[in-house]
Amino acid sequence: MKEEVFFGEGMVGVKKDYPDLYEAIVGLNEATYTGKVLDYKTQKLIALGIAAASSDERATKKQMMSAKKEFGVTKDEIVDVLRVVLLTSGMPPFTKAMKILYEL
């Protein structure tokens, strides 16, 4: 993880009220986004694909925004990810994600 940023609305309260749990989540995030074999940008694009495939509109938007901000990911790179979403998860998650992309 490049920055300690969590987009879940409940994380502010967790950080304040349950710092031990918050630190465990930070540790898991750091253990996940290592960039050891797959670089962090690739891992971010995978996370974007997973969010889009699950039709989580909020997470998809946040992943797109983060990928653009942190790595300058282009519209075409995101569309490549969404092509895989279309193939593996179908039209509804694909069209939701494309709508989000065009709104950004």
Residue frames as qw, qx, qy, qz and C-alpha x, y, z in Angstrom:
[[0.000, 0.891, 0.454, 0.000, 0.00, 0.00, 0.00],
 [0.432, 0.425, -0.015, 0.795, 1.43, 3.35, -0.98],
 [0.188, -0.400, 0.207, -0.873, -0.75, 5.41, 1.32],
 [0.035, -0.222, -0.889, 0.399, -2.69, 4.54, 4.43],
 [0.408, 0.095, -0.064, -0.906, -6.06, 5.32, 2.89],
 [0.105, 0.262, 0.959, -0.012, -9.17, 3.24, 3.35],
 [0.227, -0.160, -0.332, -0.902, -12.35, 4.23, 1.61],
 [0.394, -0.452, -0.797, -0.065, -14.79, 2.20, 3.69],
 [0.251, -0.710, -0.072, -0.654, -16.99, 4.57, 5.65],
 [0.800, -0.572, -0.161, -0.084, -16.60, 2.55, 8.82],
 [0.779, 0.152, -0.278, 0.540, -12.81, 2.79, 8.94],
 [0.015, 0.635, -0.218, 0.741, -12.74, 6.22, 10.61],
 [0.708, -0.539, 0.106, -0.444, -14.56, 4.78, 13.62],
 [0.970, -0.062, -0.162, 0.172, -12.45, 1.64, 13.62],
 [0.533, 0.446, -0.296, 0.655, -9.25, 3.70, 13.67],
 [0.214, -0.594, 0.250, -0.734, -10.52, 5.78, 16.57],
 [0.755, -0.400, 0.179, -0.488, -12.30, 3.13, 18.66],
 [0.965, -0.117, 0.231, 0.041, -10.39, -0.04, 17.81],
 [0.146, 0.848, -0.475, -0.185, -6.80, 0.90, 17.01],
 [0.469, -0.322, 0.817, 0.093, -5.60, -2.70, 17.38],
 [0.665, 0.445, 0.600, -0.016, -8.05, -3.86, 14.72],
 [0.384, 0.906, -0.051, -0.171, -7.16, -0.92, 12.50],
 [0.129, -0.719, 0.658, 0.184, -3.44, -1.73, 12.74],
 [0.605, -0.002, 0.793, 0.073, -4.19, -5.37, 11.83],
 [0.606, 0.703, 0.368, -0.060, -6.02, -4.17, 8.71],
 [0.160, 0.910, -0.339, -0.176, -3.12, -1.87, 7.83],
 [0.386, -0.475, 0.778, 0.141, -0.75, -4.80, 8.25],
 [0.670, 0.308, 0.675, 0.028, -2.86, -7.01, 6.01],
 [0.463, 0.872, 0.093, -0.126, -2.97, -4.27, 3.39],
 [0.026, -0.822, 0.544, 0.164, 0.82, -3.89, 3.51],
 [0.525, -0.215, 0.818, 0.100, 1.30, -7.67, 3.28],
 [0.655, 0.538, 0.528, -0.042, -0.99, -7.77, 0.24],
 [0.451, 0.889, 0.016, 0.075, 0.35, -4.84, -1.75],
 [0.699, -0.515, 0.272, 0.415, 4.03, -5.75, -1.68],
 [0.440, 0.834, -0.248, -0.219, 5.01, -5.24, -5.30],
 [0.553, -0.470, 0.666, 0.176, 7.39, -8.20, -4.93],
 [0.471, 0.112, 0.787, 0.384, 6.37, -10.11, -8.05],
 [0.191, 0.727, 0.533, 0.388, 3.51, -8.10, -9.49],
 [0.207, 0.155, -0.149, 0.954, 4.15, -4.38, -9.33],
 [0.096, 0.375, 0.592, -0.707, 1.78, -2.26, -7.31],
 [0.379, 0.292, -0.229, -0.848, 0.13, -0.80, -10.41],
 [0.435, 0.008, -0.829, -0.351, -0.76, -4.30, -11.63],
 [0.172, -0.273, -0.857, 0.401, -2.10, -5.19, -8.20],
 [0.210, 0.346, 0.259, -0.877, -4.20, -2.01, -8.23],
 [0.459, 0.188, -0.494, -0.714, -5.67, -2.95, -11.64],
 [0.351, -0.132, -0.927, -0.018, -6.51, -6.41, -10.29],
 [0.010, -0.341, -0.658, 0.671, -8.28, -4.79, -7.33],
 [0.343, 0.295, -0.109, -0.885, -10.20, -2.61, -9.77],
 [0.451, 0.058, -0.758, -0.467, -11.28, -5.66, -11.75],
 [0.243, -0.236, -0.899, 0.276, -12.45, -7.46, -8.62],
 [0.137, 0.363, 0.413, -0.824, -14.46, -4.45, -7.45],
 [0.424, 0.258, -0.342, -0.798, -16.03, -4.06, -10.89],
 [0.388, -0.007, -0.889, -0.242, -16.78, -7.80, -11.19],
 [0.153, -0.331, -0.832, 0.418, -18.62, -7.71, -7.89],
 [0.047, -0.692, -0.496, -0.523, -20.74, -4.76, -9.11],
 [0.423, -0.660, -0.347, 0.514, -19.61, -2.67, -6.15],
 [0.333, 0.827, 0.222, 0.394, -20.10, 0.76, -7.68],
 [0.312, -0.940, 0.134, -0.036, -18.56, 2.72, -4.81],
 [0.713, -0.444, 0.432, 0.328, -15.46, 0.51, -4.61],
 [0.681, 0.418, 0.402, 0.447, -15.10, 0.52, -8.41],
 [0.153, 0.943, 0.085, 0.283, -15.19, 4.31, -8.50],
 [0.468, -0.835, 0.283, 0.063, -12.68, 4.60, -5.66],
 [0.786, -0.152, 0.457, 0.387, -10.34, 2.07, -7.30],
 [0.546, 0.652, 0.303, 0.430, -10.53, 3.93, -10.61],
 [0.064, -0.979, 0.045, -0.189, -9.85, 7.26, -8.93],
 [0.640, -0.653, 0.368, 0.170, -6.95, 5.84, -6.94],
 [0.790, 0.123, 0.429, 0.420, -5.41, 4.13, -10.00],
 [0.391, 0.807, 0.190, 0.399, -5.61, 7.36, -11.99],
 [0.256, -0.946, 0.146, -0.135, -4.20, 9.47, -9.16],
 [0.690, -0.567, 0.417, 0.166, -1.41, 7.15, -8.04],
 [0.638, -0.105, 0.629, 0.431, -0.29, 5.75, -11.39],
 [0.238, 0.492, -0.302, -0.781, -1.79, 7.91, -14.11],
 [0.389, 0.192, 0.892, 0.123, -3.74, 4.89, -15.32],
 [0.190, 0.133, -0.390, -0.891, -5.44, 5.72, -18.59],
 [0.720, 0.187, 0.165, -0.648, -8.99, 5.17, -19.73],
 [0.726, 0.367, -0.523, -0.254, -7.71, 2.53, -22.17],
 [0.208, 0.269, -0.881, 0.328, -5.93, 0.63, -19.40],
 [0.437, 0.037, 0.601, -0.668, -9.12, 0.60, -17.35],
 [0.768, 0.306, -0.122, -0.549, -11.12, -0.56, -20.36],
 [0.506, 0.346, -0.790, -0.024, -8.66, -3.45, -20.79],
 [0.093, -0.082, 0.848, -0.516, -9.42, -4.49, -17.22],
 [0.575, 0.225, 0.346, -0.707, -13.14, -4.12, -17.85],
 [0.637, 0.326, -0.559, -0.420, -12.89, -6.35, -20.94],
 [0.289, 0.126, -0.925, 0.212, -11.83, -9.15, -18.61],
 [0.311, 0.132, 0.604, -0.722, -14.72, -8.27, -16.29],
 [0.655, 0.291, -0.157, -0.679, -17.08, -8.56, -19.26],
 [0.575, 0.259, -0.756, -0.173, -15.71, -11.98, -20.19],
 [0.299, 0.043, -0.882, 0.361, -15.67, -13.39, -16.67],
 [0.063, 0.282, 0.671, -0.683, -18.58, -11.66, -14.93],
 [0.229, 0.604, 0.747, 0.157, -20.93, -10.61, -17.70],
 [0.168, 0.588, 0.331, 0.718, -22.61, -7.55, -19.08],
 [0.366, -0.866, -0.304, -0.156, -24.20, -6.00, -15.94],
 [0.610, -0.633, 0.020, 0.476, -20.94, -5.48, -14.00],
 [0.524, 0.122, 0.352, 0.766, -19.21, -4.35, -17.19],
 [0.065, 0.696, 0.395, 0.597, -21.81, -1.73, -18.06],
 [0.469, -0.853, -0.215, 0.082, -21.93, -0.44, -14.47],
 [0.636, -0.433, 0.156, 0.620, -18.17, 0.00, -14.48],
 [0.393, 0.333, 0.407, 0.755, -18.16, 1.64, -17.91],
 [0.150, -0.865, -0.367, -0.308, -20.79, 4.11, -16.68],
 [0.568, -0.756, -0.034, 0.323, -18.57, 4.97, -13.72],
 [0.614, -0.097, 0.309, 0.720, -15.56, 5.38, -16.00],
 [0.222, 0.564, 0.419, 0.676, -17.40, 7.80, -18.27],
 [0.324, -0.894, -0.290, -0.113, -18.61, 9.80, -15.26],
 [0.656, -0.543, 0.006, 0.524, -15.06, 10.34, -13.99]]
